[in-house]
Amino acid sequence: MITGIGSFPFKHVDEAIDLIFSTCPSVPFWPQLPQRSPRENMYTTFLEGIPSIVVNAESNGAYMDTNATAGIEEFYEDFGTGNIDAFAISEDAAPGFWRFLERLGEILDGVKYIKCQLTGPFSIGVGLKDEHDRSIIANSAYYDIIKKGLHMKALWMITKIRNAYPGKEVIIFFDEPYMVAFGSAYVSVSRADATAVFDEVLEGLPAKRGVHVCGNTDWPVLLNSSFDIINYDAHGYLDTIFYFGEDLARFVNRDGWMAPGIVPSGPEVMNTTLDSILALRSTFCDKMDQVLPGAGSRDHLYTTSCGVGTLKIHEATRAMELLKALA
């Protein structure tokens, strides 16, 4: 099976959805279009309605004001009562999600899974700053708001899809670009604490729960968390996850899915051939068999190495067409 990560360079939602439907009809996903509007960046989209968040009206950059307490009591009340509508993502913030839901019936018969995505708790915790330019992950009280808010937004998104298309299974990816910095001096978070963060946010979500990392990281943190799917940049970092063979074998043994991103998401995609992608897939499968006999022949979920939102339209189209040819 194949699917995509999320971001596209289009400025018109239907153009992105047309490309998704034509290339990934079995596991379609909703598009994020950061070039259409800065509101569709990886932070602002998923911080909508979260208390203490301050958004710059011009840049749509955000920070968390730890002196602001308005709305916090209501936030915890909504969380405690399971009021997921209080955590909705508006059409203005994510038009691709709403239009995707409207149009999904066009290809529904062939759909195996419906994929959605949001930015993960580690990346928002590190990337989102407070009023003193400190990462909010260092402030346990306000980081708790972020973790609970992301859990509820994920639950809202999954529920919205399941209500619109009952009977279809949902995949949700937590995009974690900042996990490439895990273990560095820049991020002083232990393995145990990071795993606990993921498990807290993932708990009880009625979907296959995946994580996307566009680079190398400390893979045992994710392999030993509650994720059902690990998606990584196998085009640029194929070997890195295989350094942790025992953790990987345990993950696969508990029915974890590997989702290697073997189609490049950079301009080099214009010089990439299907033969080279097929060779990379073969190498990946061979390495999986070495970790756990038979694991290489499983039906893995293949993707681009990252989102294609920074590419030119013809480059993004080429990446998705290579993915389709792989399928």
URTAVEN-V680161 format. One record per pair of residues at least 4 apart in sequence whose ideal C-beta (glycine too) atoms are under 8 Angstrom apart, sorted by the first residue. I is the first residue (numbers start at 1). J is the second residue. Records with the same first field share a line. If there is no record, write none. Layout:
# URTAVEN-V680161
I=J, J
This chain:
# URTAVEN-V680161
1=26, 27, 112, 113, 299, 300, 301, 302, 327
2=23, 24, 26, 27, 301, 302, 303, 323, 324, 326, 327
3=24, 26, 27, 28, 29, 113, 115, 171, 259, 301, 303
4=20, 23, 24, 29, 115, 303, 304, 307, 308, 320, 323
5=117, 173, 175, 212, 231, 261, 265, 303, 304, 306, 307, 308
6=29, 30, 31, 32, 117, 173, 175, 307, 309
7=31, 32, 33, 34, 307, 308, 309, 310
8=16, 19, 31, 32, 33, 307, 308, 309, 316
9=33, 35, 308, 309, 310, 311, 312, 313, 316
10=15, 16, 19, 31, 33, 35, 36, 313, 316
11=33, 35, 36
12=16, 36
13=17, 31, 33, 36, 95, 96, 99
14=18, 99, 103
15=19
16=20, 31, 33, 96
17=21, 31, 96, 99, 100, 103
18=22
19=23, 316, 317, 320
20=24, 28, 29, 31, 100, 320
21=25, 28, 103, 106, 107
22=324
23=320, 321, 323, 324
24=28, 29, 320, 323, 324
25=107, 110, 111
26=110, 111, 112, 113, 327
27=111, 112, 113, 114, 115, 171, 301
28=100, 104, 107, 111, 114, 115
29=100, 114, 115, 116, 117
30=94, 96, 97, 100, 101, 115, 116, 117
31=96, 100
32=40, 42, 45, 94, 96, 117, 307, 309
33=37, 40, 95, 96, 309
34=38, 40, 41, 42, 309
35=309
36=40, 95
37=60
38=44, 59, 60
39=44, 45, 60, 92, 93
40=44, 45, 93, 94, 95, 96
41=45, 60
42=46, 119, 123, 127, 175, 177
43=47, 61, 62, 119, 124, 127, 128
44=48, 55, 60, 61, 62, 93
45=89, 93, 94, 118, 119
46=89, 118, 119, 124, 150, 153
47=53, 55, 62, 124, 128, 149
48=89, 90, 93
49=86, 87, 88, 149
50=75, 145, 146, 149
51=68, 69, 70, 71, 72, 74, 75, 145
52=64, 65, 66, 68, 69, 70, 71, 72, 142, 145
53=62, 63, 64, 65
54=62, 63, 64, 65, 68
55=60, 61, 62
56=60, 61, 62
62=128
63=128, 129, 130, 131
64=128, 129, 130, 131, 136, 142, 146
65=130, 131
66=130, 131, 139, 141, 142
67=131
71=75
72=76, 145
73=77
74=78, 86
75=79, 86, 145, 148, 149
76=80, 148
77=81, 83
78=83, 86, 87, 152
79=83, 148, 152
83=87
84=88, 152, 155, 156, 159
85=156
86=152
87=149, 152, 153, 155, 156
88=156
89=93, 94, 97, 153, 156, 157
90=94
91=95, 97, 98
94=98
95=99
96=100
97=101, 116, 157
98=102
99=103
100=104
101=160, 161, 164
104=108, 111, 114, 164, 165
107=111
108=165, 168
111=165, 168
112=169
113=168, 169, 170, 171, 208
114=161, 165, 168, 169, 170, 171
115=170, 171, 172, 173
116=157, 158, 161, 170, 171, 172, 173
117=172, 173, 174, 175, 212
118=150, 153, 154, 157, 172, 173, 174, 175
119=123, 124, 150, 174, 175, 176
120=124, 150, 174, 175, 176, 179, 198, 201, 211
121=125, 146, 147, 150, 174, 197, 198, 201
122=126, 137, 176, 178, 179, 182, 189, 194, 197, 198
123=127, 175, 176, 177, 178, 179
124=128, 136, 146, 150
125=135, 136, 137, 143, 146, 147, 197
126=135, 137, 178, 181, 187
127=135, 178
128=135, 136, 146
129=133, 134, 135, 136
130=134, 135, 136, 139, 142
134=138, 139
136=142, 143, 146
137=143, 189
138=143
139=143
140=144
141=145
142=146
143=147
144=148
145=149
146=150
147=151, 197, 200, 201
148=152
149=153
150=154, 174, 201
151=155, 200, 201, 202, 203, 205
152=156
153=157
154=158, 172, 174, 201, 205
155=159, 204, 205, 206
156=160
157=161, 172
158=162, 170, 172, 205, 206, 207
159=163, 206
160=164
161=165, 168, 170
162=166, 168, 170, 206
169=207, 208
170=206, 207, 208
171=207, 208, 210, 229
172=205, 207, 208, 209, 210
173=210, 211, 212, 229, 231
174=198, 201, 202, 209, 210, 211, 212
175=211, 212, 307
176=211, 212, 213
177=213, 214, 215
178=182, 187
179=211, 213, 215, 217, 218, 221, 222
180=213, 214, 215, 216, 217
181=186, 187
182=187, 189, 194, 217, 218, 221
183=187, 217, 218
189=193, 194
190=194
191=195, 218, 220, 221
192=196
193=197
194=198, 221
195=199, 221, 224, 225
196=200
197=201
198=202, 211, 221, 222, 225, 226, 227
199=203, 225, 226
202=209, 225, 226, 227
203=226
205=209
208=228, 229, 257
209=226, 227, 228, 229
210=227, 228, 229, 230, 231, 257, 259
211=222, 225, 227, 229, 230, 231
212=231, 232, 259, 261, 303, 306
213=217, 222, 231, 232, 233
214=232, 233, 261, 265, 305, 306, 307
215=232, 233, 236, 237
216=233, 237, 240
217=221, 222, 240
219=223, 230, 240, 241, 243, 244, 247, 248
220=224, 244, 247
221=225
222=227, 230
223=227, 230, 241, 244, 247, 248, 250, 251, 256
224=247, 250, 251
227=256
228=255, 256, 257
229=256, 257, 258, 259, 301
230=241, 251, 256, 257, 258, 259
231=259, 260, 261, 301, 303
232=237, 240, 241, 259, 260, 261
233=237, 261, 305, 306
234=238, 260, 261, 262, 280, 284, 305
235=261, 262, 263, 264, 265, 280, 305
236=264, 305
237=241
238=242, 260, 280, 283, 284, 287
239=243, 287
241=248
242=248, 287, 290, 291
244=248
245=249, 290, 291
246=250
247=251
248=252, 291, 292
249=253, 291, 292, 295
250=254
251=256
252=256, 258, 288, 291, 292, 295, 298
253=292
257=298, 300, 301
258=288, 295, 298, 300, 301
259=300, 301, 302, 303
260=281, 284, 300, 302, 303
261=265, 302, 303, 304, 305, 306
262=277, 280, 281, 284, 302, 303, 305, 326
263=269, 272, 277, 302, 303, 304, 305, 319, 322, 323, 326
264=268, 269, 272, 304, 305, 319
265=269, 304, 305, 306, 307, 308, 311, 319
266=305, 311
267=311, 312, 315
268=272
269=311, 315, 318, 319, 322
270=314, 315, 318
272=276, 277, 322
273=277
274=278, 322, 325, 326
275=279
276=280
277=281, 322, 325, 326
278=282, 326
279=283
280=284
281=285, 302, 326
282=286
283=287
284=288, 296, 300
285=289, 296, 297, 300
286=290, 296
287=291, 296
288=292, 295, 296, 298, 300
289=293, 294, 295, 296, 297
291=295
294=298
302=323, 326, 327
303=323
304=308, 319, 320, 323
308=315, 316, 319, 320
309=316
311=315, 316, 319
312=316
313=317
314=318
315=319
316=320
317=321
318=322
319=323
320=324
321=325
322=326
323=327
